[in-house]
Amino acid sequence: MIDRPTETIKASSGGEASKAGSFEDLCRLLPELHVPDGYRAEIIRGSIVVSPWSQGYYAPIIWTICEHLQPFAPEGHKAASTPYLFTFPASERGYGPDIYVADVAAFRTTSRYIPGDALSLVAELTSIATRANDLSDKAEVYGKSGVPVYLLLDMQNETTTVFWTPSPRGYVSHLTVPFGEKVHIPAPFDCELDTAAFVASEDEDEDGS
């Protein structure tokens, strides 16, 4: 499938809505939207942003990362890629990460939304449609929200960046390595991730053909 650009849906406002009210309105609106198959909806900068899910050849990378991280995950945390929206009310964001490691207890709820503070790690695999938000908006919000580790796989530049040491200003530390090298995943995981298998083969191009 060709990687299409994102689409945005603004929160409707009959007047001057407060920021908190706008975020709550979007949270109420999102489950009522008809999102086409193959797309996900997130809340970013006061809008519902609809973008394509990852392409097929990303799947083995996602599975490999989940399987590798699980033995090192904090007690009671699960590494998964099942679609869920994690909310960050202070930043008025709701993200559906490609990969996450989160406290299983946070999923014992009837809510469609999982609190972002349940996360011990998030990982995003960029596409043309999502790359800008993955590199900037998500890196900032995950860091300010206290997510211990953010793993960013830049599929266009074939690099892996790990962010750690969250702070009110965002992540203090980060390291980038090209695909093919090992990268250290900091505490609470404290493990090495081999990215050799992440290099795209010659028949894997960005439009998925």
Secondary structure by P-SEA (a helix, b strand, c coil): ccbbbbbbbcccccccccaaaaaaaaaaacccccccccbbbbbccccbbbbbcccccaaaaaaaaaaaacccccccbbbbccbbbbbbccccccccccccccccccccccccccccccccbbbbbbccccccccccaaaaaaaaacccbbbbbccccbbbbbbcccccccccccccccccbbbbbcccccccccccccccccccccccc
